[in-house]
């Protein structure tokens, strides 16, 4: 598939979404937001209870996107070098020894970090440079990662035993935090019947490749944003900064993340211009994990979700 216009981006997104929804049932909106984040080149944090389909969704995306894929199972004893790579002594044919860099699993297009909050904090921090700068530095040398590069991390809720909450700097590197939700009864029955004899991931087809994604990422930057829509986004951001229940509102980087995600969402629907509805569609996924509410309870995430819904209903939408 050659990606040359916004219509091509919409067709690509529709094909990816349709194929993934044959294997991941009951998470249609999550799939669409994941594709939007991927089209931005953004990293995704999938958070939900064990058994909700987080790993299945990540594997489904890996298969349909046709890019190189690596998975790491996060454990407390995992070291940063286990992710990024390390220098090792290697004997040459002439008998001399030299230090060479052995690449870690981050040298791929799509890295699935399964149960990332079971990694120790120092290992979580080992992903920061990879996610922010698309490179690994070792012994004074920087090694660029493959393009495109995404991290899809799964996470169980932090109130479960044996987990380490992600630090704020790490959370901010994720473009979106998504939840799987629960399938309806009919959908769950279909899952039970369809998986009795086969794995639905095995039937998935490869839709695209890395070059198509890179071309799409360039095109969505061209989606036009009017002054009225920009003002609407800025009004939302300013309201988070003055809200009495929020300690720290959205940063400028978060506002840019919302705009970029909304551009991808608009392109997925075949438009080369933004609507306020595009902002509304991506705002909760991009902003919930970036808001710091006043309370220190275990329900801070739920409180942030409620505040965001309140803002989307109260901030005036341009006509």
Buried (B, 14 or more C-beta within 10 A) or exposed (E): EEBEBBBBBBBBBBBBBEBBBBBBBBBEEBBBBBBBBBBBBBBBBBBBEEEBBBBBBBBBBBBBBBBBBBBBEBEEEBEBBBBBBBEEEEEEEEEEEEEEBEBBBBBBBBBBBBBBBBBBEEBBBBBBBBBEEBBBEBEEEEBEBBBBBBBBBBBBEBEEEEBBEBEEEBBBBBBBBBBBBBBEEEEEEBBEEBEEEEEBBEEBEEBBEBBBBEBBBEBBEEBEBEEEBBEBBEBBBBBBEEBEBBEEBBBEEBBEBBBBBBBBBBBBBBBBBBBBEBBBBBBBBBBBBBBEBEEEEEEBBEBBBEBBEEBBEEBEBEE
